[in-house]
Amino acid sequence: MVLLKTYHEMLKSKRLKQAFWLETLLKLRPMRSLSGIVNVAVLTKPYPCPGKCIYCPSQKEAPKSYLTNEPAVMRAVLNKYDPARQVETRIIALENTGHPTDKIELRIIGGTWSFYPEKYKKWFVKRCFDACNGKFGKTLEFSQKINEEAKHRIIGLSIETRPDFINIEEIKKLRKLGVTMTELGVQSVFDDVLKLNKRGHAVKETIKATKLLKNAGFKVLYQMMPNLPGSSLKKDEKMFEETFENPNFKPDLMKIYPCAVLKEAKLYRWWKEKKYKPYKDEELINLVKTIKKKVPYFVRIQRITRDIPSQSVVAGPAKISNLRQVIEQDSRKESWRCKCIRCREIKGNYDATEKIILYRLDYEASGGKEIFLSFENKNRDKLYSLLRLRIPAISETPSFAKASEDRSACEHSYDSSFPILQNSALIREMHTYGQLNPLESSSFSKISPQHKGLGKKLIFEAEKIAKKEFGFKRITVIAGIGARNYFKKFGYRLKETYMTKQLK
């Protein structure tokens, strides 16, 4: 840390030329920028939540479901919950530990985002953009425009909310804010479990929200909670099978948050009265192993267990704070490998001489067809780049058995509230992994697959599929604000918060 600080001071005073090999050597916690971006989490202020979930903790000083001793909450309190100060503090911390910060995935966390006042949400997001821009914008739209060419570009923006709060009007609001991914608190796909835990919504709301979000281009992340009252090891295993295989679900990303007993939650009383018995450590470990063995290639398991300090957990296997690492170690001993995106990312293992192959995986989901394109090595244990292409459902051929020559004349089932999406193929994600290579730079070209044209090739492949196989004359992208200029290079233009291109 001291060496890095001295290095940056010498750079600033021009006593030293920039040396990227030295930056790589001195970098702390390299994983923070090995997915091609850096994550910046920003917490909303404490605010009432409409939910009455029995497992959810509640403290006056923190948003619902969060505890004051969690790292993210402590950083937010230190910055008085000011979003700009939280962003600035995080960027400085990342830079001081040797990480490039020009490609930011902004995660807005805390409570149910959709329940917060509209004025507060707009102010909150604008403050985040202003912090990344290093200047104040008169309006949110102006701040977003500045960010297209800013030093710190927000190339992805996510929020947390409940499935029963997602509708067309809410999606329109999210798009105006620049949101590209939604984390849904799904918890379970069984109505009896949701009812017992007083979740306040049924599975049908999850199915509807997933479809609406995918049809609007969003990446969809499910927060799942095994070990809930009313469930069992066998039922939880079935729950994840259903989530991965049932076309009504099939999320793009997932967080697995095993239920923990906290004093601040109503579940604590159930546990004291012996009405609830959490899984044993070994039982949970084996359950997560089973889940990871069955995860499809198109899903990324973002996290396993919440970042709750162990001293706050009264009972339950959530005390295993390094559950992911434990399972990774066991998988190597047992000679199996998780197929999820995070486990296959190239990270720091880039080899410019290694042959990579274009893979394609088609699957039906939420009333449409998903085409998952990826560049990977032969063994499929190194993922370089991916793209998600969505084809809307066509009433004449719902099974997508074959492409029709006059398919472009068919009606596609996107909601009429989004004219730009009518009769258009939709790119929901394009991401190249590996060491974050700074924008307009080839500083880490020898150790990173970024800026090698992989994204461009995937985009052109998606365009070819959309036009030749499905007869589309237009393709649309839900691009993050900071990624708009990237798509402009390939002929895309901004329209109705989306980047769109006519296919000639």
N, C-alpha and C positions, 0 to 999 in steps of 0.2 A: 504494500500500500504506500509506504514511504517512497520507495523507488519510483512507482508510477507517478506520484505527486511531483517528485523532483523532475521527472521526465517531462511532464506537461508544463511545468513552470519554465523549463529550458526551451521548450517549443515556443511558448508564448513570448519569451524574451528573444527568440531567434538565435539562441546560442547553440541550437542543435537542429539538425534536419530530421524530418519525420522518418522513422524507421519502423516499418510495420512488423518486421520479424521480431523486433524488441517488444513491441506492443503485445504481440501474440505470446511471447515468453512471460511477460509480466502480468498478463490478464488474470484476474481472480474470478472464480466460478465461471469457467468458460461456457458451461451449458446454457447460460442466460442468452447467448446470441448464436447458438448452434442450430437453431431452427429457422434461420434466415431472417429473423426479426427479433426485436426485444419487446417483452411484455411490460406494460405500465398499468398497474391496477390503481383505480381511484375509487374511494369510498364515499357514498352519499351520507348526508347527515341523518341522525336518528329520526325516525318518522313512524307513525302507526302503520300496522300491517293488517289487511283484511282477514288474514288467515288465523286459525285457532289450532294449528297443528300441535299435538301433544308432545312431540319430540323437539320442538323448536324453542331455543332459549330466548329470554327477553330481559334486556338490561336497559335502563333509562339512558345511559351514556353511549349506547351503540345501536346501530340499526337492528331490526328484528332478525334473529337467527345468527347474529354475530356476538362475540364476547370482547370485552375491553382489553383482554390480555393477548388477543391475536395480533400478530405482527402488522397486518394491514390496518387494523383498527388503531393500533398504537401510533402508526405513522400519520393516520388521518387526524387523530386527536392532537398530535404534536403540531400539525398544520391547521388546527381549528376547523377541520372539515372543509377547508377552502380547496376547491378542485385544482385551481391553477398552482397553488403552492405545493400540493401533493405531486402534480406532474413535474414541476420544476425540480423538486427535491429528488424524485426518482431518477430523472434524467441525469442530474449531477452525480448521483451515486453510481449509476451505470458507467458514466464517462470516467469517473475517478477510479473505477476498477478495470478500465481498459476496453470497454465495449462501445462499438459504433452505435449511434442512437438516431439514425436518420430514417429507419423503417420501424415504426411503432405500431404495435397492436394494443389499442387502448381498451381496457376492461373496466367497465363501470359496475361496481359491486355494491351490495348493501340493500337489504329489504326487497320489496316488490317495486321495481322501477315504474311500472305502468300506473301505480297507485299514487305516485308523487304528483304535486301540482304541476301543470303544464309550464307555467312561468319559471318555476324552479328548474325543471329539466332543461329547458332551452338555455337558461343562464348557465347551468352546470356544464353543458356540453360546449358552449361558446368559450367559457373560461379555460377548458381543456385545450381547445384549438388555439386560443390566444397564447397560452403558455408554451405550446410547441412552436408557434410562429415567432415568439419573442416580441410581439407587438399587439396592440389593441385594435380590434376591428369594430366598426360601428354597429354591424349586425352579424348574426350567426352566418348568414350566407356570405358576407364579405370575408369573415374569418376563415370560412371553408375555402373560399377562392384563394386566399393568401397561402393556405396550407398546401395547395397543389404544387407549389414551388418552394416551400419552406425548408429550412435545414432539418427539422424534425417532422417528418410527414406521417400522418395517421393513415396507414394503409388498411386498417381494419378496426372496427369499433363494435363492441358487444355490450349487451345489458342482460340483467337477470330479471325474470318475471315469471308469473304463473300462467299455465295454459289457458285458464278461464278468462284471462284479461286480453287475449289475442283476438282481434277482429280486424276487419278491413280498415276502419278508421285509425286504430292503433298502429297498424302497419304503415299507413300513410305518414303518421307522425314520426315513426321510427326512421323512415326513409329521409324525411326532411332534416333529421338530426345527423344523418350520415351513418346510421347503424347498418352493419352488414351481417352480424351474427346475433342470434338470440339464444340465451341459456334458459331452458324451460325446467322449472322445478317439477319434474314428472313423478319422481320418487318410486311409483309402482304402476304396473299396467293391469292391476286387479282391483276392481271396484270395492270388494269386501275389505281389502287392506286399507284402501284410501278412506273408506267410511269409518272404520275403527279408529284410525289415526286422526280423524276430524280434519281431513285435508281440505274439504270444502268444494271439491269438484270431482267429476267422474272421469273415466278413461276416454269417453267420447269427446271431452274438451281437449284432451291431449291429441287425439287423432285429428280433430278439426284444426287446431292450432298448427300442428306439423304441416298439414296440407297447405294452409293459407301462407305460411312462411316460405315453404319451398317454392310455391307458385309465384311468390314475389321475389325469389332469388336468394333468400337468406340461407346462410349455413345454420343448421339446427343442432344444438347441443342439448342432450338430456342429462339432468342431474338425477341419478338413480340411488336409491337408498335400500340396500339389503339389510336384513336383521330387524325389520320393523315389527312391532306387535301385530299378530295376526298372520305373519308369514312363517316360513320355515326354510331350512336349507334346500329341501327338494323344491319348494315353491319358488324360492329365489332363483334357483338354477333354471326353472321353467320360465320365470319372468324374463331373464336375459335372452333365452332362446327365442321367446316371443318377440322381444324387442329387436333382435337381429334379423329374424326371418319373416315376420308379419309385415306385408307391404304398407300397412297403416302406420308403421313406426319407422324403422330403419333410419335412425339419426345419423348425422355426419360425424358427430363427436359425442363423447360421453365423459362424465365425471362420476366415479363410484364413491359415494359417501356412506360407509356403513354407519348405521344408527348408533349413537353414543348416548349414554345417560349423563345428563348434566343437571346440576342442582337448580339451574335457572329455568328448567323445563317441567311441564306437568308430568312427563314420563317418569321423573324422579320419584314421585309419590307411588306410581304403579310398581316401580322396581322395589321400593321400600316395603310395599305390601305384598311382594312376591307374585304380582300379577303379570310381570314381564321378566323374562330370563334371556339375557343376550347370549350370542354365540361365544364359544370358547375360541381362543386365539387360533388354535390349529384348525378348527372348523371353518373360520373365516378365510384363513390362508388357502385351504383346499378349495373353498367356494370360488375365490377370486382366480385361482389357477384354472379351474374349470371354465370360468367365464373367458379368460384370456386365450384359452385353447380354441374357443369357438368364435371369437370375434372375427368379423369379415375384413377383407382387405381395405374396404372403403371407410372404415370407422377409425377415428383417432381417440384413444383413451387419454384424455388430458391429465386427469389426476386420479389417484386412489387414496382416499381418506382426506378429511378436512385438515386444515392447518391449525388445529386447536391444541394448545399446550396440554400435555398429558396430565398436569396437575389439576386441570379443570374437568377431566373425565372421571366420573365417579365409578362407572362400570361399563364394560363392553370392550370389544377388541379394537376399538378406535384408539386405544392407548398405544397401538403399534404405529408410531409415527412414520416409520420407514418401510411400510408394507410393500411398496413397489420394489424397493431394493431387495427385500427378503425374497420376493417371488422371482425376481430376475436371477438371483443367485441360485435358487432352487431349480429354475428352468435349465440353467447351464449344467447342473449336476444331473438332472433327469433327461437331458438331451431333447428338449423341445423348445420351440420359439414362438412367442406371440406374434401374430400377423398384423396387429394394429399399426396404424400409420406412425405413431410416435416411436414404437419399437423398431421400425424399419427405416426411419430417417437416416440419411447419410451422415449427419452430425459432423464429426471431425475426421471421418474415414474416407475422405475424397481422394480418388486416384484418377488422374486425368487420362491414364492409359487403359482404364477398365472399360470394357464394352458395355454399353447400356442398351436396353431394349424397350420399345414402346408397347405397353400392355393396355388392353381394353377389357373392361368388365361392365356388362349391361345388367340392370336389374330394375324391376318395377317397384315403385314406391309412391305412396300418397296420390294415387290416381294418375301418375305420369311415368315416364321412362327416364331413368338416370343412367348416364354413360360416364363411367369413371376411367379416365385416361391417366397413365402414369409412365414415367421413365424410371426403370429399375435395372439392376444387374440381373444376370441369368438366374441366380439362386433366389431372387426376390427378397433378399435380406438387406438390401441397400436401396432406399427410395430417394430419388433425386428431385423429382418434380411431379406435380399432379394437377389435374383439372377436372372439375365436375360440370358436366353438361346435362341440362334438364330439357326433356322433350315433353311438352304438354300433352295431356290425354286427347285422343282423337275419337270422337263418338263412333265413327264408322268402324274403326279397328282398335277396340280397347285392349286387345291382347298384344298388339304390336307384332303380330305374326310376320308381316312383311311390309315393305315400303311400297307406297302407291305412287304412280307417276303424277297423278293429279292431287297429291296429298296437300299441296300448298293451298288448294281451294277449300279444304275441309275446315271446319270450325274447331278451334283449340279451346280448352276449357279454362283458360286464365280468366280471372275476374275482370269484368268490364271497367272496374274502377281504375285499372292501370292500362290505358290505351296503348302505351309503348310496348307492352308485353303481348298484345294480341298478335297471333300468328307469327310468333318469334321464338326461336330457340334461345335458351337462357344459360349463360355461364355463371354458375353460383360461386365458384372458387377457382383460383389459379395461384399456385404457390410453389416456389423453388426453395428447397431446404439447404442445409449446410451452413457453414460460417457466414454470418451476415457480411456481405460485401457492400461497402458504402456506395450510395448513389453516385452516378457519374464518375466511378472510380473502378480500377482493377487492382486495388491494393492487396486483396487477398485472393487474387485469381489462381494462384498455385495451390491453394488449400480449400477453395470453395467452388461449387458448381454454378453459383450465381453469375449472371451476366455472360452466360455461354450460349444464349439463344434457345435454351430448353423451353422456356415459357412461350416464346414466339412459335416454336414448332407445335406445341400443344394447342395454342390458339388457332393456328392454321388448320390443324387436324380437326378441331371441333367445328370450324367453319365448313370444312369439306364434308363432314358427316351430316351437318345440319342441312346443307344444300343438296348433296347428291343422294343421301339416303331418305331424307324426309321432305325435300322440296321447299324448304324455307328460303325466303328471300331476304330475311333479316335475322340478325343475331344480337342479343342484348347481354350486357354484363352488369352485375351489381358490384361495381368497383368502389373500394374505399376512396375517400376524398384524396388522399395522398398518392393514390395509384392511378388517378385519371390521366395524367400526362403519359404514363406508360402505355395505356391503351390508345391514346391519340396517335402514337407512332405507327400504329397498325390500321389507321383509318377509322377509328371509333370516334363518335362525337357525343357530347353531353346532351341528354334530353330527358326531362322529367325525373331527375336524380339518377338516371341510369346512363351508361355508355352504350351506344348502339351503332350498328354498321349495316349498310345494305350489302347483300351478297351478290356480286356480279358474276 
